[in-house]
């Protein structure tokens, strides 16, 4: 199998590292060679965080270059747009529709771009945009956005739901597992 590439992008504190841990664990249990690499910006200050997950028969490097991402999974729409050059021609963007203003917008030096989802679609990219924040809040925690996104991403994989649930059990603390199972299901089952 040729190497597949997933970029997980977001803002510090949103749970992208748990999402990459879940994916890495799942893909290892499927028998793939997996490499995960985290690139932090000012993550402790709400800056951009990018995680690369690469898997296949043999993966030699953890880094994804321009035009190589099969999937971009984004916690925030503008972060997805920033990473658009990394998407393969037939790649898919799975993104939360939530808007988190970056520092230039907060300080008034810039404005958040309008219709960012529409602009990404206008480039020809396939964009699966979903309100993951509302789904996460409906299960009891805005922090479950990461697992809602993983549920959404799972729709594109030919991996049994039971394997996703086993991976979830392995990486999520037991006291949060039921909430995270519901969050995952909301992402996976929503139209």
DANORLIN-V121180 format. One record per residue. N is the residue number from 1. PSI is psi in whole degrees, 0 to 359 (* if undefined). Layout:
n | psi
N | PSI
N | PSI
//
This chain:
n | psi
1 | 135
2 | 155
3 | 135
4 | 151
5 | 130
6 | 128
7 | 131
8 | 120
9 | 145
10 | 202
11 | 145
12 | 137
13 | 1
14 | 350
15 | 21
16 | 331
17 | 322
18 | 321
19 | 317
20 | 326
21 | 318
22 | 311
23 | 314
24 | 315
25 | 311
26 | 311
27 | 326
28 | 319
29 | 343
30 | 359
31 | 10
32 | 154
33 | 130
34 | 137
35 | 132
36 | 133
37 | 135
38 | 133
39 | 112
40 | 135
41 | 231
42 | 57
43 | 325
44 | 343
45 | 19
46 | 16
47 | 179
48 | 143
49 | 131
50 | 133
51 | 134
52 | 133
53 | 117
54 | 137
55 | 154
56 | 197
57 | 315
58 | 121
59 | 126
60 | 337
61 | 145
62 | 358
63 | 139
64 | 133
65 | 176
66 | 136
67 | 14
68 | 347
69 | 123
70 | 325
71 | 141
72 | 118
73 | 119
74 | 134
75 | 348
76 | 137
77 | 318
78 | 324
79 | 322
80 | 315
81 | 322
82 | 329
83 | 2
84 | 322
85 | 342
86 | 344
87 | 136
88 | 161
89 | 322
90 | 20
91 | 172
92 | 137
93 | 125
94 | 113
95 | 147
96 | 144
97 | 356
98 | 142
99 | 121
100 | 115
101 | 127
102 | 167
103 | 317
104 | 329
105 | 318
106 | 319
107 | 352
108 | 4
109 | 343
110 | 169
111 | 146
112 | 131
113 | 140
114 | 149
115 | 51
116 | 324
117 | 313
118 | 321
119 | 322
120 | 317
121 | 325
122 | 339
123 | 352
124 | 358
125 | 143
126 | 121
127 | 121
128 | 96
129 | 133
130 | 143
131 | 82
132 | 331
133 | 314
134 | 320
135 | 316
136 | 316
137 | 328
138 | 341
139 | 1
140 | 357
141 | 126
142 | 342
143 | 351
144 | 7
145 | 320
146 | 319
147 | 327
148 | 315
149 | 320
150 | 323
151 | 318
152 | 314
153 | 324
154 | 337
155 | 337
156 | 3
157 | 144
158 | 59
159 | 129
160 | 143
161 | 324
162 | 326
163 | 322
164 | 317
165 | 322
166 | 320
167 | 320
168 | 315
169 | 326
170 | 332
171 | 345
172 | 134
173 | 142
174 | 322
175 | 345
176 | 2
177 | 318
178 | 317
179 | 318
180 | 328
181 | 317
182 | 319
183 | 315
184 | 313
185 | 320
186 | 317
187 | 318
188 | 320
189 | 345
190 | 145
191 | *
//
